[in-house]
Amino acid sequence: MKFTEEHEWLREEGELIIVGITEHAATQLGDIVFVELPDVGDTVSKDDEVVVIESVKAASDILAPLDGEIVEVNEALADAPATVNEDAMEGGWFFKIKPSDLSPMDDYLDEAAYKKLIG
C-alpha cells in the first residue's frame, strides 16, 4: 500500500490500483454527506480532479494519483457516503484505475513515511 501527501491511499489489486482516502483525512473532513464519483470508462491524467467529497465542514477534491482508465467505482457510496468515515481503508474506497504507467507509484509514501507525515 502507498500513500500520497494529499492523504490518499493506493492498493495494488492485480493490474488495477484501488484508490481511497486515509482514516486521517476522513477524520479531518468530518461527517461525509456526499461523494461524486467519476464515470467508468473515464480516462484521467495524474492530478486531474476525479472525486468530489462534501462533508459537514467542507468540500474536497480527490486527484487522480496516476494516468489511466477508471474501470470501477464504489457505487455504494452514493447511498452511504458515511462509509468513508466508518471504513476509510476498506469499504470506503472510491475507484479502481487501470494505470497506463505504474512508475509514479515509486514516488509515493510507504506506511511508515505516511505516519511520520501526519505525526
N, C-alpha and C positions, 0 to 999 in steps of 0.2 A: 504494500500500500504506500502511496505517495501523497504528499500534501502540498498545497500552494500557499503562498504568503497571503492570499485572499481567503484562506480558510475553507478551501475546497479539498475533498479527498478524492483520490483516484485509485480504483482497484482493477487490476487486470483480470479478465474472465475470458480465457482463450484469446481470440484475436480482437476482442472488444475491451473497452475501458468503461467502467461504471463510474458515474460522477455524482457526488452529493456534497453537502456542507458538513463541517465538523460539529460535534456537540458544542464546542466553544462558540462557534458562530451562531448556532441555533439559540443558545442561551443569551447571547448578546442581542439578538434580534427581538427576543420576547416571543409572545404568542403569535404564531404564524397563522394568518387568516385566509391567505390566497396564494396560489402558486400558478404562474403561467408558464407552461412548458413549450419547447419547440415542437415542430411537426416532424413526425417520422419521415425520413427521406430528405430533410434539410441538409444541405452541405454547408458546413461552417468553417471559419478560419479561426486560428488561435486568437483569443482576446475579443471575439465577437460576443455581444450580449446575447445569451441564449435562453436564460430563465429570468423571470421577474418574480420576486418574493415580496409579499406585503405582510407586514406584521403590525401589531398594535402600536409599535414605536416608529417604524419607517418602512420605506420600500427599498429594495436592494436588487441589483442585477448580478447574475452569475455569468461569468465569462467562460467561453469555450477554452479548455486547457490545451487543446490540440486541434489541428486541422483534421477534418474528416466528415463522415456522414452520420447523422443521427439515425440509429436503427431501431431504437425502442425508447419509449418514455414511460414513466411511472404514472399511469392513468389514475391510480387510486388516490393520488394527491389532489385531484380535482374535487373529490367529495370529502377528503380528510386531510387538509393541509397541515393540521396539527401533528400528523405522523412525523413530520420533520423534527418537531420539538421532542416527541416521545421516543423516536428511534432513528436519530440522525445518521448513524453509521451503518444501518442495515435497511430497514423498511422505508426510510425517508429519502432514498436515492432519487435523483431527478431524471437522468437519461443514460443511455448506453450509446457510445460512439465507436464507429469503426474508423480508427485513425489512419490517415494516409502516410503518417510518419511518426514513429514512436520515439525518435531521438529527444524531443523536449522532455520526456519523462525523466531523463537523466538529470535535468536541471531542478527538478522538484525535491522537496524535503522528505527525508525519511521520518519515521515517527519520533525518534529522539530529537532531531533538529526542530520538528514542529513543536514539540513540548517545550523546548527551550525558547522558541519564538513567542509562545503565549505566556511563558513564565509561570 
